[in-house]
């Protein structure tokens, strides 16, 4: 009797043990295959969310927190930096930098993050408009596909932002101008699907108007004056004037050196040696 026949006889002699061994072997192979596929999917997801960015610059703090907040949008900002401090990196004529994308984060709507930025971010994620148009003016927003679907928002809808990323009605900026949805992006399978995009100027206007409203409330609280329709019309006129001062999404941020952003992304020019 040769070796093959002997092995077969040994297996068929105990069919239950053989069946159990085959099942365990199949489960083991299946589990390993599943882990390999999950690892590949997660790695592809992480790489896609990084969008090929070479450098992320932000306020001093934890480098990990800087990446998690500004690339994956799952952490709090480390702080802000003034445009004057980073103006060299935002210069379109920089000899080493091909693309520079500013980010202003810190506010949200129903836990979805509002990001002040420009249209360059769409090229990094290969994002295309699905409905409406791209954001252009302050308080115009273009939604990621997941945001629009989860919150049932459509072009023309309006809402107020909230400070921070926690769902809390007490943190709502209800004393500022409302955001208006002007467009919705196609699904990309990346983190941009979960973002609300608006010009960087919007974040400045929201917090400046909030600070002015707080000062006005304190002044009114210390006196006996009444606020009427005239003051509301005056606030509306001031907001419109500020819109014009800040321009639109195409206005270079270098025109506002005293303003702040959270961070910016950089891509190096072709031929630059990368580590």
Secondary structure, 3 states (H helix, E strand, C coil): CCHHHHHHHHHHHCHHHHHHHHHHHHHHHHHHHHHHHHHHHHHHHHHHHHCCCCEEEECCCCHHHHHHHHCCCCCCCCCCEECCCCHHHHCCCCCCEEEEEEEEEEEEECCEEEEECCCHHHHHHCCCEEEECCCCECCEEEECHHHHHHHCCCCCCEECCEECCCCCHHHECCCCCCEEEEEEECCCCCHHHHEEEECHHHHHHHHHHHHHHHHHHHHHHHCCCCCCHHHHHHHHHHHHHHHHHHCECCCCHHHCCCCEECEEEEEECCCCCCC
